[in-house]
């Protein structure tokens, strides 16, 4: 089968997609936009596509998820094509690396270890294996290898988990709550007395402790915030709808009226069992 035949073969599978990307990046016959891209320019799209996958899952939109997973897969193909062009790696080497990693990290499935262990024990074993991998990469410090590009709250939780493993952690949730009070007081003092950069610093400290509280409560702060965002969006849309029945827009209303409608909508959601 020729390259052109493969590209137009609907059953060409993964080889078809790899050939499409190779053709898009061809310096003589490819797409000018695709040819100009590099790792830095494509990385934001990769992050965006991952969030769109998460969004489709949150909405239980399985038809949409199929398309979003394809978009995310394309990002992997894009990066591996650029890696192959630069001589860094290939799609096949990436597949081999992740396959080897999964086998190494699951000795209770692919090796001789017993599967008769709790989920907590499996997590502990997983962390030990990852720590050994980091040591092999000369990542000697506790916080080495926590990806800088992660969302801020997610990275904060990962940093805190690493520190907790070596004993740098509060043993009571109440201690975290006390720290939140302390950091809130410091933020107010910074607002009233210090420079904008100091306010930013204190606000960051507060967010970091809130992430720690989420970890102690076994809550994913990114998931919690996304759900609250969705709740706010739903309720404010209902406020707009209610105003529209009165012949108004939000700009033609006021805070007191909109707040009263918000309270009514919140109470109605509680009645029907919606999360508040």
DRENPA-3360 file (N, C-alpha, C; in nm, 2 decimals, always signed):
BEGIN
1 = XXXXXXXX = +0.08/-0.12/+0.00/+0.00/+0.00/+0.00/+0.09/+0.12/+0.00 ~ +0.06/+0.22/-0.09/+0.14/+0.34/-0.09/+0.09/+0.43/+0.02 ~ +0.18/+0.54/+0.04/+0.15/+0.63/+0.15/+0.01/+0.70/+0.12 ~ -0.02/+0.74/+0.00/-0.14/+0.80/-0.03/-0.26/+0.71/-0.01 ~ -0.24/+0.58/-0.04/-0.35/+0.48/-0.02/-0.37/+0.47/+0.13 ~ -0.27/+0.46/+0.21/-0.28/+0.45/+0.36/-0.35/+0.57/+0.41 ~ -0.32/+0.69/+0.37/-0.38/+0.81/+0.42/-0.53/+0.81/+0.40 ~ -0.58/+0.76/+0.29/-0.72/+0.76/+0.25/-0.79/+0.62/+0.28;
9 = XXXXXXXX = -0.72/+0.54/+0.36/-0.78/+0.41/+0.40/-0.85/+0.43/+0.54 ~ -0.98/+0.43/+0.54/-1.05/+0.45/+0.67/-1.02/+0.35/+0.78 ~ -0.97/+0.23/+0.74/-0.93/+0.13/+0.83/-0.78/+0.12/+0.86 ~ -0.71/+0.24/+0.83/-0.57/+0.24/+0.84/-0.51/+0.24/+0.98 ~ -0.60/+0.28/+1.07/-0.56/+0.27/+1.21/-0.45/+0.37/+1.25 ~ -0.36/+0.33/+1.34/-0.26/+0.41/+1.39/-0.15/+0.44/+1.28 ~ -0.12/+0.35/+1.20/-0.02/+0.39/+1.09/-0.08/+0.50/+1.00 ~ -0.21/+0.50/+0.98/-0.27/+0.61/+0.90/-0.25/+0.74/+0.96;
17 = XXXXXXXX = -0.27/+0.75/+1.10/-0.26/+0.88/+1.17/-0.11/+0.92/+1.17 ~ -0.02/+0.83/+1.19/+0.12/+0.87/+1.19/+0.16/+0.92/+1.05 ~ +0.11/+0.86/+0.95/+0.15/+0.90/+0.81/+0.09/+1.04/+0.78 ~ -0.04/+1.06/+0.83/-0.10/+1.19/+0.81/-0.02/+1.30/+0.88 ~ +0.03/+1.28/+1.00/+0.11/+1.38/+1.07/+0.25/+1.40/+1.00 ~ +0.31/+1.29/+0.95/+0.43/+1.30/+0.88/+0.41/+1.39/+0.75 ~ +0.30/+1.37/+0.69/+0.28/+1.44/+0.56/+0.25/+1.59/+0.60 ~ +0.18/+1.62/+0.71/+0.15/+1.75/+0.75/+0.28/+1.83/+0.78;
25 = XXXXXXXX = +0.38/+1.76/+0.83/+0.51/+1.82/+0.87/+0.61/+1.82/+0.76 ~ +0.58/+1.76/+0.64/+0.67/+1.75/+0.53/+0.71/+1.89/+0.49 ~ +0.84/+1.92/+0.49/+0.89/+2.06/+0.46/+0.86/+2.10/+0.32 ~ +0.84/+2.01/+0.23/+0.81/+2.05/+0.09/+0.67/+2.05/+0.05 ~ +0.59/+1.95/+0.11/+0.45/+1.93/+0.06/+0.35/+1.94/+0.18 ~ +0.40/+1.98/+0.30/+0.31/+1.98/+0.41/+0.24/+2.11/+0.43 ~ +0.17/+2.12/+0.54/+0.09/+2.24/+0.57/+0.18/+2.35/+0.63 ~ +0.18/+2.47/+0.58/+0.28/+2.57/+0.63/+0.26/+2.60/+0.78;
33 = XXXXXXXX = +0.14/+2.59/+0.83/+0.12/+2.62/+0.98/+0.18/+2.50/+1.06 ~ +0.16/+2.38/+1.02/+0.21/+2.26/+1.09/+0.36/+2.26/+1.09 ~ +0.42/+2.30/+0.97/+0.56/+2.30/+0.96/+0.63/+2.39/+1.05 ~ +0.56/+2.51/+1.08/+0.62/+2.61/+1.17/+0.62/+2.58/+1.32 ~ +0.54/+2.48/+1.36/+0.52/+2.45/+1.50/+0.64/+2.39/+1.56 ~ +0.66/+2.40/+1.69/+0.76/+2.33/+1.77/+0.70/+2.29/+1.90 ~ +0.78/+2.23/+1.99/+0.73/+2.17/+2.11/+0.66/+2.28/+2.20 ~ +0.72/+2.40/+2.20/+0.67/+2.51/+2.29/+0.54/+2.56/+2.23;
41 = XXXXXXXX = +0.52/+2.57/+2.10/+0.40/+2.62/+2.05/+0.28/+2.52/+2.06 ~ +0.32/+2.39/+2.05/+0.21/+2.29/+2.06/+0.17/+2.26/+2.20 ~ +0.26/+2.27/+2.30/+0.23/+2.24/+2.44/+0.10/+2.29/+2.49 ~ +0.07/+2.42/+2.46/-0.06/+2.48/+2.52/-0.18/+2.40/+2.46 ~ -0.17/+2.36/+2.33/-0.28/+2.28/+2.27/-0.30/+2.15/+2.34 ~ -0.19/+2.09/+2.38/-0.19/+1.96/+2.45/-0.26/+1.97/+2.58 ~ -0.23/+2.08/+2.65/-0.30/+2.10/+2.78/-0.45/+2.12/+2.76 ~ -0.48/+2.21/+2.66/-0.62/+2.24/+2.63/-0.70/+2.11/+2.60;
49 = XXXXXXXX = -0.64/+2.03/+2.52/-0.71/+1.91/+2.48/-0.73/+1.81/+2.59 ~ -0.64/+1.81/+2.69/-0.65/+1.72/+2.81/-0.77/+1.78/+2.89 ~ -0.78/+1.91/+2.90/-0.90/+1.96/+2.97/-1.03/+1.94/+2.90 ~ -1.03/+1.94/+2.77/-1.15/+1.91/+2.70/-1.19/+1.76/+2.71 ~ -1.10/+1.68/+2.73/-1.13/+1.54/+2.76/-1.20/+1.53/+2.90 ~ -1.14/+1.60/+3.00/-1.20/+1.60/+3.13/-1.33/+1.66/+3.13 ~ -1.35/+1.76/+3.05/-1.49/+1.83/+3.04/-1.59/+1.73/+2.99 ~ -1.56/+1.66/+2.88/-1.65/+1.56/+2.82/-1.69/+1.46/+2.92;
57 = XXXXXXXX = -1.59/+1.41/+3.00/-1.62/+1.31/+3.10/-1.71/+1.37/+3.21 ~ -1.68/+1.49/+3.25/-1.76/+1.55/+3.36/-1.91/+1.57/+3.31 ~ -1.93/+1.59/+3.18/-2.06/+1.60/+3.13/-2.12/+1.47/+3.08 ~ -2.05/+1.36/+3.10/-2.09/+1.22/+3.06/-2.13/+1.22/+2.91 ~ -2.06/+1.30/+2.83/-2.09/+1.31/+2.69/-1.99/+1.22/+2.62 ~ -2.04/+1.09/+2.60/-1.95/+0.99/+2.55/-1.92/+1.00/+2.40 ~ -2.02/+1.06/+2.33/-1.99/+1.09/+2.19/-1.88/+1.19/+2.17 ~ -1.90/+1.30/+2.25/-1.80/+1.41/+2.25/-1.66/+1.35/+2.30;
65 = XXXXXXXX = -1.66/+1.26/+2.40/-1.54/+1.21/+2.45/-1.46/+1.14/+2.34 ~ -1.53/+1.07/+2.26/-1.46/+1.00/+2.15/-1.37/+1.09/+2.06 ~ -1.44/+1.20/+2.03/-1.37/+1.30/+1.95/-1.25/+1.37/+2.02 ~ -1.28/+1.40/+2.15/-1.18/+1.47/+2.23/-1.06/+1.38/+2.26 ~ -1.08/+1.25/+2.28/-0.97/+1.15/+2.29/-0.89/+1.15/+2.16 ~ -0.95/+1.16/+2.05/-0.88/+1.16/+1.92/-0.79/+1.29/+1.91 ~ -0.85/+1.40/+1.96/-0.77/+1.53/+1.96/-0.65/+1.51/+2.05 ~ -0.67/+1.45/+2.16/-0.56/+1.43/+2.26/-0.45/+1.34/+2.20;
73 = XXXXXXXX = -0.50/+1.23/+2.14/-0.40/+1.14/+2.07/-0.32/+1.21/+1.97 ~ -0.39/+1.30/+1.89/-0.32/+1.37/+1.79/-0.20/+1.45/+1.85 ~ -0.22/+1.50/+1.97/-0.11/+1.58/+2.04/+0.01/+1.49/+2.06 ~ -0.01/+1.37/+2.10/+0.10/+1.28/+2.12/+0.17/+1.25/+1.99 ~ +0.09/+1.23/+1.89/+0.15/+1.20/+1.75/+0.23/+1.32/+1.71 ~ +0.17/+1.44/+1.73/+0.24/+1.57/+1.69/+0.38/+1.58/+1.76 ~ +0.38/+1.56/+1.89/+0.51/+1.57/+1.96/+0.61/+1.46/+1.92 ~ +0.56/+1.33/+1.90/+0.65/+1.23/+1.86/+0.70/+1.25/+1.72;
81 = XXXXXXXX = +0.62/+1.31/+1.63/+0.67/+1.34/+1.50/+0.79/+1.44/+1.51 ~ +0.77/+1.55/+1.59/+0.87/+1.65/+1.60/+0.99/+1.59/+1.67 ~ +0.97/+1.50/+1.77/+1.08/+1.43/+1.83/+1.16/+1.34/+1.73 ~ +1.09/+1.28/+1.64/+1.16/+1.19/+1.54/+1.24/+1.28/+1.45 ~ +1.18/+1.40/+1.41/+1.26/+1.49/+1.32/+1.38/+1.54/+1.38 ~ +1.38/+1.56/+1.51/+1.50/+1.61/+1.58/+1.59/+1.50/+1.63 ~ +1.55/+1.38/+1.61/+1.63/+1.27/+1.66/+1.63/+1.24/+1.81 ~ +1.52/+1.29/+1.87/+1.51/+1.27/+2.02/+1.44/+1.13/+2.05;
89 = XXXXXXXX = +1.34/+1.10/+1.98/+1.26/+0.98/+2.01/+1.16/+0.96/+1.89 ~ +1.10/+0.84/+1.89/+1.00/+0.81/+1.79/+0.87/+0.77/+1.86 ~ +0.76/+0.76/+1.78/+0.64/+0.71/+1.84/+0.66/+0.57/+1.90 ~ +0.73/+0.48/+1.82/+0.75/+0.35/+1.87/+0.83/+0.35/+2.00 ~ +0.93/+0.44/+2.01/+1.01/+0.44/+2.14/+0.93/+0.49/+2.25 ~ +0.84/+0.58/+2.23/+0.75/+0.63/+2.33/+0.66/+0.52/+2.38 ~ +0.60/+0.44/+2.29/+0.51/+0.33/+2.32/+0.59/+0.23/+2.40 ~ +0.71/+0.20/+2.36/+0.80/+0.10/+2.43/+0.82/+0.15/+2.57;
97 = XXXXXXXX = +0.86/+0.28/+2.59/+0.89/+0.33/+2.72/+0.77/+0.32/+2.82 ~ +0.65/+0.36/+2.77/+0.54/+0.36/+2.86/+0.50/+0.21/+2.89 ~ +0.51/+0.12/+2.79/+0.48/-0.02/+2.82/+0.57/-0.08/+2.92 ~ +0.71/-0.05/+2.91/+0.80/-0.10/+3.00/+0.77/-0.04/+3.14 ~ +0.74/+0.09/+3.15/+0.71/+0.15/+3.28/+0.59/+0.08/+3.35 ~ +0.48/+0.06/+3.27/+0.36/+0.00/+3.33/+0.39/-0.14/+3.38 ~ +0.47/-0.22/+3.31/+0.51/-0.35/+3.35/+0.59/-0.34/+3.48 ~ +0.69/-0.25/+3.48/+0.78/-0.24/+3.60/+0.70/-0.19/+3.72;
105 = XXXXXXXX = +0.60/-0.11/+3.70/+0.52/-0.05/+3.81/+0.41/-0.14/+3.86 ~ +0.39/-0.25/+3.80/+0.28/-0.35/+3.84/+0.34/-0.49/+3.85 ~ +0.43/-0.51/+3.94/+0.49/-0.64/+3.95/+0.39/-0.74/+4.01 ~ +0.28/-0.69/+4.07/+0.18/-0.78/+4.12/+0.08/-0.83/+4.01 ~ +0.09/-0.77/+3.89/+0.01/-0.81/+3.78/+0.10/-0.88/+3.68 ~ +0.22/-0.83/+3.65/+0.30/-0.88/+3.54/+0.42/-0.95/+3.59 ~ +0.45/-0.95/+3.72/+0.56/-1.02/+3.78/+0.52/-1.13/+3.88 ~ +0.61/-1.15/+3.97/+0.59/-1.26/+4.06/+0.53/-1.22/+4.20;
113 = XXXXXXXX = +0.51/-1.09/+4.22/+0.45/-1.04/+4.34/+0.31/-1.09/+4.36 ~ +0.27/-1.10/+4.48/+0.13/-1.14/+4.51/+0.03/-1.02/+4.49 ~ -0.09/-1.05/+4.44/-0.19/-0.95/+4.42/-0.27/-0.94/+4.55 ~ -0.24/-1.02/+4.65/-0.32/-1.02/+4.77/-0.27/-0.90/+4.86 ~ -0.31/-0.78/+4.83/-0.27/-0.66/+4.91/-0.38/-0.56/+4.89 ~ -0.39/-0.47/+4.99/-0.49/-0.36/+4.98/-0.46/-0.26/+4.88 ~ -0.56/-0.18/+4.84/-0.53/-0.07/+4.75/-0.43/+0.03/+4.81 ~ -0.44/+0.05/+4.94/-0.34/+0.14/+5.01/-0.20/+0.09/+5.00;
121 = XXXXXXXX = -0.18/-0.04/+5.01/-0.05/-0.10/+5.00/+0.00/-0.09/+4.86 ~ -0.09/-0.11/+4.76/-0.05/-0.10/+4.62/+0.00/+0.05/+4.59 ~ -0.07/+0.14/+4.65/-0.03/+0.29/+4.63/+0.10/+0.31/+4.69 ~ +0.13/+0.25/+4.81/+0.26/+0.27/+4.88/+0.37/+0.21/+4.80 ~ +0.34/+0.09/+4.74/+0.44/+0.02/+4.66/+0.47/+0.10/+4.53 ~ +0.36/+0.16/+4.47/+0.37/+0.24/+4.35/+0.47/+0.36/+4.38 ~ +0.45/+0.42/+4.50/+0.53/+0.54/+4.53/+0.67/+0.50/+4.55 ~ +0.70/+0.38/+4.61/+0.83/+0.33/+4.63/+0.90/+0.31/+4.49;
129 = XXXXXXXX = +0.83/+0.25/+4.40/+0.88/+0.22/+4.26/+0.91/+0.35/+4.19 ~ +0.82/+0.45/+4.20/+0.85/+0.58/+4.14/+0.97/+0.65/+4.20 ~ +0.98/+0.64/+4.34/+1.10/+0.70/+4.40/+1.23/+0.64/+4.35 ~ +1.23/+0.50/+4.33/+1.34/+0.44/+4.27/+1.37/+0.49/+4.13 ~ +1.27/+0.51/+4.05/+1.28/+0.56/+3.92/+1.35/+0.70/+3.92 ~ +1.30/+0.78/+4.02/+1.35/+0.92/+4.03/+1.50/+0.91/+4.07 ~ +1.54/+0.82/+4.15/+1.67/+0.81/+4.20/+1.76/+0.77/+4.08 ~ +1.71/+0.69/+3.99/+1.78/+0.65/+3.87/+1.80/+0.76/+3.77;
137 = XXXXXXXX = +1.72/+0.87/+3.78/+1.73/+0.98/+3.70/+1.81/+1.10/+3.77 ~ +1.87/+1.06/+3.88/+1.95/+1.16/+3.95/+1.86/+1.27/+4.02 ~ +1.74/+1.23/+4.04/+1.64/+1.32/+4.11/+1.65/+1.29/+4.26 ~ +1.74/+1.35/+4.33/+1.77/+1.31/+4.47/+1.69/+1.38/+4.57 ~ +1.64/+1.50/+4.54/+1.57/+1.57/+4.64/+1.42/+1.53/+4.65 ~ +1.36/+1.55/+4.76/+1.22/+1.51/+4.78/+1.13/+1.56/+4.68 ~ +1.15/+1.69/+4.64/+1.05/+1.75/+4.55/+1.09/+1.75/+4.40 ~ +1.20/+1.68/+4.37/+1.24/+1.67/+4.23/+1.14/+1.60/+4.15;
145 = XXXXXXXX = +1.12/+1.65/+4.02/+1.04/+1.57/+3.93/+0.89/+1.61/+3.93 ~ +0.84/+1.70/+4.02/+0.70/+1.74/+4.02/+0.69/+1.84/+3.91 ~ +0.61/+1.80/+3.81/+0.60/+1.88/+3.68/+0.56/+2.03/+3.71 ~ +0.64/+2.12/+3.65/+0.62/+2.26/+3.67/+0.49/+2.30/+3.60 ~ +0.46/+2.24/+3.49/+0.34/+2.28/+3.41/+0.21/+2.24/+3.46 ~ +0.20/+2.17/+3.57/+0.07/+2.13/+3.63/-0.01/+2.25/+3.67 ~ -0.14/+2.24/+3.68/-0.22/+2.35/+3.74/-0.17/+2.37/+3.88 ~ -0.18/+2.50/+3.92/-0.12/+2.54/+4.05/-0.17/+2.46/+4.17;
153 = XXXXXXXX = -0.30/+2.44/+4.18/-0.35/+2.36/+4.30/-0.31/+2.22/+4.29 ~ -0.31/+2.16/+4.17/-0.27/+2.02/+4.16/-0.12/+2.00/+4.20 ~ -0.04/+2.10/+4.15/+0.11/+2.09/+4.18/+0.13/+2.11/+4.33 ~ +0.05/+2.20/+4.39/+0.06/+2.22/+4.54/+0.04/+2.09/+4.61 ~ -0.07/+2.02/+4.57/-0.10/+1.89/+4.64/+0.01/+1.79/+4.62 ~ +0.06/+1.78/+4.50/+0.17/+1.69/+4.48/+0.29/+1.72/+4.56 ~ +0.33/+1.85/+4.57/+0.44/+1.89/+4.65/+0.42/+1.85/+4.80 ~ +0.30/+1.87/+4.85/+0.26/+1.84/+4.98/+0.27/+1.69/+5.01;
161 = XXXXXXXX = +0.22/+1.61/+4.91/+0.23/+1.47/+4.93/+0.37/+1.42/+4.94 ~ +0.46/+1.48/+4.86/+0.60/+1.44/+4.87/+0.66/+1.48/+5.01 ~ +0.63/+1.60/+5.05/+0.68/+1.64/+5.18/+0.62/+1.55/+5.30 ~ +0.49/+1.52/+5.28/+0.43/+1.43/+5.39/+0.50/+1.30/+5.40 ~ +0.55/+1.25/+5.29/+0.61/+1.11/+5.29/+0.74/+1.11/+5.37 ~ +0.80/+1.23/+5.39/+0.92/+1.24/+5.47/+0.89/+1.30/+5.61 ~ +0.76/+1.31/+5.64/+0.72/+1.36/+5.78/+0.69/+1.50/+5.79 ~ +0.70/+1.58/+5.68/+0.68/+1.72/+5.69/+0.53/+1.75/+5.66;
169 = XXXXXXXX = +0.45/+1.73/+5.77/+0.30/+1.74/+5.75/+0.23/+1.76/+5.88 ~ +0.12/+1.82/+5.88/+0.04/+1.83/+6.00/-0.03/+1.69/+6.02 ~ -0.05/+1.65/+6.15/-0.11/+1.52/+6.17/-0.26/+1.54/+6.20 ~ -0.31/+1.67/+6.21/-0.45/+1.69/+6.24/-0.50/+1.79/+6.14 ~ -0.63/+1.77/+6.09/-0.69/+1.87/+6.00/-0.71/+2.00/+6.07 ~ -0.73/+2.00/+6.20/-0.76/+2.12/+6.28/-0.63/+2.21/+6.27 ~ -0.52/+2.15/+6.26/-0.39/+2.24/+6.25/-0.39/+2.31/+6.12 ~ -0.44/+2.24/+6.01/-0.45/+2.31/+5.88/-0.55/+2.42/+5.89;
177 = XXXXXXXX = -0.66/+2.40/+5.95/-0.76/+2.51/+5.96/-0.71/+2.63/+6.04 ~ -0.63/+2.60/+6.15/-0.57/+2.71/+6.22/-0.47/+2.79/+6.13 ~ -0.40/+2.72/+6.04/-0.31/+2.78/+5.95/-0.38/+2.87/+5.85 ~ -0.50/+2.82/+5.81/-0.58/+2.90/+5.72/-0.62/+3.04/+5.78 ~ -0.66/+3.03/+5.91/-0.69/+3.15/+5.98/-0.57/+3.25/+5.99 ~ -0.45/+3.19/+6.02/-0.33/+3.27/+6.03/-0.30/+3.33/+5.89 ~ -0.31/+3.25/+5.78/-0.27/+3.31/+5.65/-0.38/+3.41/+5.61 ~ -0.50/+3.39/+5.64/-0.60/+3.49/+5.61/-0.58/+3.62/+5.68;
185 = XXXXXXXX = -0.54/+3.62/+5.81/-0.50/+3.74/+5.88/-0.38/+3.81/+5.82 ~ -0.28/+3.73/+5.77/-0.17/+3.79/+5.71/-0.20/+3.86/+5.58 ~ -0.30/+3.80/+5.50/-0.34/+3.85/+5.38/-0.41/+3.99/+5.40 ~ -0.49/+3.99/+5.50/-0.56/+4.12/+5.53/-0.46/+4.23/+5.57 ~ -0.37/+4.19/+5.65/-0.26/+4.29/+5.69/-0.18/+4.34/+5.57 ~ -0.15/+4.24/+5.47/-0.08/+4.28/+5.35/-0.17/+4.38/+5.27 ~ -0.29/+4.35/+5.26/-0.38/+4.43/+5.18/-0.38/+4.58/+5.23 ~ -0.38/+4.59/+5.36/-0.39/+4.72/+5.43/-0.26/+4.79/+5.44;
193 = XXXXXXXX = -0.15/+4.72/+5.44/-0.02/+4.78/+5.47/+0.09/+4.77/+5.37 ~ +0.08/+4.67/+5.29/+0.20/+4.63/+5.21/+0.18/+4.66/+5.06 ~ +0.28/+4.62/+4.98/+0.28/+4.64/+4.84/+0.20/+4.53/+4.77 ~ +0.16/+4.56/+4.64/+0.08/+4.46/+4.56/+0.15/+4.32/+4.56 ~ +0.28/+4.32/+4.54/+0.35/+4.19/+4.53/+0.35/+4.12/+4.66 ~ +0.34/+4.19/+4.77/+0.32/+4.13/+4.90/+0.18/+4.06/+4.92 ~ +0.08/+4.14/+4.87/-0.05/+4.08/+4.87/-0.06/+3.95/+4.79 ~ +0.01/+3.96/+4.67/+0.01/+3.84/+4.59/+0.08/+3.72/+4.66;
201 = XXXXXXXX = +0.19/+3.75/+4.73/+0.26/+3.64/+4.80/+0.17/+3.58/+4.91 ~ +0.11/+3.67/+4.99/+0.02/+3.62/+5.10/-0.10/+3.54/+5.04 ~ -0.15/+3.59/+4.93/-0.27/+3.52/+4.87/-0.22/+3.38/+4.82 ~ -0.10/+3.37/+4.77/-0.05/+3.24/+4.73/-0.03/+3.15/+4.85 ~ +0.02/+3.20/+4.96/+0.03/+3.12/+5.08/-0.10/+3.07/+5.12 ~ -0.21/+3.15/+5.11/-0.34/+3.10/+5.15/-0.39/+2.99/+5.06 ~ -0.37/+3.01/+4.93/-0.41/+2.90/+4.84/-0.34/+2.77/+4.86 ~ -0.21/+2.78/+4.90/-0.13/+2.66/+4.92/-0.18/+2.59/+5.04;
209 = XXXXXXXX = -0.22/+2.66/+5.15/-0.27/+2.60/+5.27/-0.41/+2.54/+5.24 ~ -0.49/+2.61/+5.15/-0.62/+2.55/+5.11/-0.60/+2.42/+5.04 ~ -0.50/+2.42/+4.95/-0.47/+2.29/+4.88/-0.43/+2.18/+4.98 ~ -0.36/+2.22/+5.09/-0.33/+2.12/+5.19/-0.45/+2.07/+5.27 ~ -0.54/+2.16/+5.29/-0.67/+2.12/+5.35/-0.74/+2.02/+5.26 ~ -0.75/+2.05/+5.14/-0.81/+1.96/+5.04/-0.75/+1.82/+5.05 ~ -0.62/+1.82/+5.06/-0.55/+1.69/+5.07/-0.58/+1.61/+5.20 ~ -0.59/+1.69/+5.31/-0.63/+1.62/+5.44/-0.77/+1.57/+5.43;
217 = XXXXXXXX = -0.86/+1.64/+5.36/-1.00/+1.60/+5.35/-1.02/+1.50/+5.24 ~ -0.91/+1.46/+5.17/-0.92/+1.37/+5.05/-1.01/+1.43/+4.94 ~ -0.99/+1.55/+4.92/-1.07/+1.62/+4.81/-0.97/+1.67/+4.70 ~ -1.00/+1.65/+4.58/-0.92/+1.70/+4.47/-0.96/+1.85/+4.45 ~ -0.87/+1.95/+4.48/-0.92/+2.09/+4.47/-0.95/+2.13/+4.33 ~ -0.89/+2.08/+4.23/-0.92/+2.12/+4.09/-1.06/+2.07/+4.06 ~ -1.10/+1.94/+4.10/-1.23/+1.89/+4.07/-1.33/+1.97/+4.15 ~ -1.30/+2.00/+4.28/-1.40/+2.08/+4.36/-1.42/+2.21/+4.30;
225 = XXXXXXXX = -1.32/+2.28/+4.25/-1.34/+2.42/+4.20/-1.41/+2.41/+4.06 ~ -1.38/+2.31/+3.98/-1.45/+2.29/+3.85/-1.60/+2.27/+3.88 ~ -1.64/+2.19/+3.98/-1.78/+2.17/+4.01/-1.84/+2.29/+4.06 ~ -1.77/+2.37/+4.14/-1.83/+2.50/+4.19/-1.84/+2.60/+4.08 ~ -1.75/+2.60/+3.99/-1.76/+2.69/+3.87/-1.89/+2.65/+3.79 ~ -1.91/+2.52/+3.77/-2.03/+2.47/+3.70/-2.16/+2.51/+3.77 ~ -2.15/+2.50/+3.90/-2.27/+2.54/+3.99/-2.30/+2.69/+3.98 ~ -2.19/+2.77/+3.98/-2.21/+2.91/+3.97/-2.27/+2.95/+3.83;
233 = XXXXXXXX = -2.21/+2.88/+3.73/-2.26/+2.91/+3.59/-2.41/+2.87/+3.58 ~ -2.44/+2.76/+3.64/-2.58/+2.71/+3.63/-2.68/+2.81/+3.70 ~ -2.64/+2.85/+3.82/-2.72/+2.94/+3.90/-2.73/+3.08/+3.84 ~ -2.62/+3.13/+3.79/-2.63/+3.27/+3.73/-2.71/+3.27/+3.60 ~ -2.70/+3.16/+3.53/-2.79/+3.15/+3.41/-2.93/+3.15/+3.45 ~ -2.96/+3.08/+3.56/-3.10/+3.08/+3.61/-3.14/+3.22/+3.65 ~ -3.05/+3.30/+3.71/-3.08/+3.44/+3.75/-3.11/+3.52/+3.63 ~ -3.03/+3.50/+3.52/-3.05/+3.57/+3.40/-3.19/+3.54/+3.34;
241 = XXXXXXXX = -3.23/+3.41/+3.35/-3.36/+3.37/+3.29/-3.47/+3.43/+3.37 ~ -3.45/+3.44/+3.51/-3.56/+3.50/+3.59/-3.57/+3.65/+3.56 ~ -3.46/+3.71/+3.54/-3.46/+3.85/+3.51/-3.53/+3.88/+3.38 ~ -3.50/+3.79/+3.28/-3.56/+3.80/+3.15/-3.71/+3.80/+3.16 ~ -3.77/+3.72/+3.25/-3.91/+3.71/+3.26/-3.97/+3.85/+3.31 ~ -3.88/+3.92/+3.38/-3.92/+4.06/+3.42/-3.88/+4.17/+3.32 ~ -3.83/+4.12/+3.21/-3.80/+4.22/+3.11/-3.67/+4.29/+3.13 ~ -3.58/+4.23/+3.21/-3.45/+4.29/+3.25/-3.33/+4.21/+3.21;
249 = XXXXXXXX = -3.22/+4.27/+3.20/-3.09/+4.21/+3.19/-3.01/+4.23/+3.32 ~ -2.91/+4.15/+3.35/-2.83/+4.18/+3.47/-2.78/+4.33/+3.48 ~ -2.75/+4.39/+3.37/-2.70/+4.52/+3.38/-2.81/+4.62/+3.42 ~ -2.94/+4.58/+3.40/-3.05/+4.66/+3.43/-3.11/+4.63/+3.57 ~ -3.04/+4.53/+3.63/-3.09/+4.49/+3.77/-2.99/+4.55/+3.87 ~ -2.99/+4.50/+3.99/-2.90/+4.55/+4.10/-2.86/+4.43/+4.18 ~ -2.76/+4.45/+4.27/-2.71/+4.33/+4.35/-2.82/+4.28/+4.44 ~ -2.90/+4.36/+4.50/-3.00/+4.31/+4.59/-3.10/+4.22/+4.52;
257 = XXXXXXXX = -3.15/+4.26/+4.40/-3.24/+4.18/+4.33/-3.18/+4.05/+4.28 ~ -3.06/+4.06/+4.23/-2.99/+3.94/+4.18/-2.96/+3.84/+4.29 ~ -2.92/+3.90/+4.41/-2.89/+3.81/+4.52/-3.01/+3.74/+4.57 ~ -3.13/+3.81/+4.57/-3.25/+3.75/+4.61/-3.29/+3.63/+4.52 ~ -3.27/+3.65/+4.39/-3.30/+3.55/+4.29/-3.21/+3.43/+4.31 ~ -3.08/+3.46/+4.34/-2.98/+3.36/+4.36/-3.02/+3.27/+4.48 ~ -3.07/+3.33/+4.59/-3.11/+3.26/+4.71/-3.23/+3.17/+4.68 ~ -3.32/+3.22/+4.60/-3.44/+3.14/+4.56/-3.40/+3.02/+4.48;
265 = XXXXXXXX = -3.31/+3.04/+4.39/-3.26/+2.93/+4.30/-3.19/+2.83/+4.38 ~ -3.10/+2.87/+4.47/-3.03/+2.78/+4.56/-3.12/+2.70/+4.65 ~ -3.23/+2.77/+4.70/-3.32/+2.69/+4.78/-3.40/+2.59/+4.70 ~ -3.43/+2.63/+4.58/-3.50/+2.53/+4.49/-3.42/+2.41/+4.46 ~ -3.28/+2.43/+4.44/-3.19/+2.32/+4.41/-3.19/+2.23/+4.53 ~ -3.19/+2.28/+4.65/-3.18/+2.20/+4.77/-3.31/+2.11/+4.78 ~ -3.42/+2.17/+4.74/-3.55/+2.10/+4.74/-3.55/+1.97/+4.65 ~ -3.48/+1.99/+4.53/-3.48/+1.88/+4.44/-3.35/+1.79/+4.45;
273 = XXXX = -3.27/+1.83/+4.55/-3.16/+1.74/+4.58/-3.03/+1.78/+4.50 ~ -3.03/+1.89/+4.43/-2.91/+1.93/+4.36/-2.80/+1.96/+4.46 ~ -2.67/+1.94/+4.42/-2.56/+1.98/+4.51/-2.55/+2.13/+4.53 ~ -2.53/+2.17/+4.65/-2.53/+2.31/+4.68/-2.39/+2.37/+4.70;
% end
